[in-house]
Amino acid sequence: MQVSTQGPRQHLVRPTFAIAVAAFSVLVAMWYAANVGYFETDTSKYAVINDITVRQGLDSGYRLIAVDDRPEKRRKGRFVTFVPVALVNPGNRKLTLQKKDHVSESNATIFAQLKQGTRYRIKLQDGKLNLVKDTDF
């Protein structure tokens, strides 16, 4: 059995080194988060479609799956929890919708003129799907 002759300080990390490493780690994490999109997405340049968290009674039962035949873009985050609303570029858009129950294979298509900075929700009225302004947020 070997006995250490250097005493108990041999395994301690210098406090200034530990503080410097911790500060550097925080800076790297913040830079990474800001560049990868973990902080809140600026939604002011998009038309926002809330198809996930619509109040019961107002929910159409459909969700957006594609915009102009391309997958929809959703707001997301890891450090901050977001409602995953769809972010759509303003203008005339072809929106492909799917029933939320995923049982039916058929999709519905609607065409809409979307305005920048406006929030929408999907409305089912008299068997017809439309986009309406979402005032319930």
SVG drawing of the C-alpha trace seen along z (x, -y; Angstrom):
<svg xmlns="http://www.w3.org/2000/svg" viewBox="-73 -42 78 44">
<polyline fill="none" stroke="black" stroke-width="0.4" points="0.0,0.0 1.3,-3.4 0.7,-6.5 0.6,-9.9 3.0,-12.4 1.7,-15.4 -1.4,-15.9 -5.1,-16.5 -4.6,-19.5 -3.3,-17.4 -6.9,-16.8 -8.3,-20.3 -8.9,-22.5 -7.9,-26.1 -11.0,-28.2 -10.1,-30.7 -9.7,-27.9 -13.1,-26.4 -14.8,-29.8 -13.2,-30.5 -14.3,-27.1 -17.8,-27.6 -18.1,-31.1 -16.7,-29.9 -19.2,-27.0 -22.1,-29.3 -21.0,-31.6 -20.6,-28.7 -24.1,-27.3 -25.7,-30.8 -24.0,-31.2 -25.0,-27.7 -28.6,-28.3 -28.9,-31.6 -27.5,-30.2 -29.4,-26.9 -32.8,-28.5 -33.4,-27.4 -34.6,-30.9 -37.9,-32.4 -38.4,-32.6 -39.3,-36.1 -42.8,-35.5 -43.5,-39.1 -42.4,-38.4 -44.7,-35.3 -48.4,-34.6 -48.9,-32.3 -51.4,-29.4 -52.5,-27.9 -53.8,-24.5 -52.7,-22.7 -53.9,-24.6 -57.3,-25.8 -60.0,-25.9 -62.5,-23.0 -65.5,-24.0 -63.5,-26.2 -61.1,-23.4 -61.7,-22.2 -60.2,-18.8 -57.6,-19.5 -53.9,-20.4 -51.6,-21.9 -49.2,-19.5 -47.9,-21.3 -47.6,-24.8 -47.3,-25.0 -46.6,-21.3 -43.7,-21.6 -43.6,-20.5 -44.7,-23.3 -42.3,-25.2 -43.1,-25.0 -42.0,-27.2 -39.9,-25.2 -37.4,-25.4 -35.5,-23.3 -34.8,-25.7 -38.1,-27.5 -41.4,-25.6 -43.4,-26.9 -46.8,-26.2 -45.8,-24.6 -47.7,-27.0 -47.0,-26.9 -45.0,-29.8 -46.0,-30.6 -44.6,-33.2 -47.2,-35.8 -48.9,-35.9 -51.2,-33.6 -50.6,-30.1 -51.8,-26.5 -52.4,-24.9 -52.7,-21.1 -54.6,-20.0 -55.0,-16.6 -57.5,-15.3 -56.0,-15.2 -57.2,-11.6 -54.8,-10.3 -57.4,-7.7 -58.5,-9.2 -56.0,-9.1 -57.6,-12.0 -56.2,-15.5 -58.0,-18.8 -56.5,-21.7 -57.4,-25.3 -56.0,-28.5 -55.6,-31.5 -54.2,-35.1 -52.0,-35.4 -50.9,-38.7 -47.6,-39.2 -47.9,-39.3 -51.5,-37.9 -52.5,-34.9 -54.9,-32.4 -56.8,-29.2 -58.6,-26.7 -62.4,-26.8 -64.8,-24.2 -68.2,-25.7 -71.0,-23.9 -68.5,-21.2 -66.1,-23.8 -62.6,-24.6 -61.5,-28.2 -58.8,-30.2 -60.0,-32.9 -58.1,-35.3 -57.3,-33.8 -58.4,-36.2 -58.2,-33.5 -54.5,-33.5"/>
</svg>
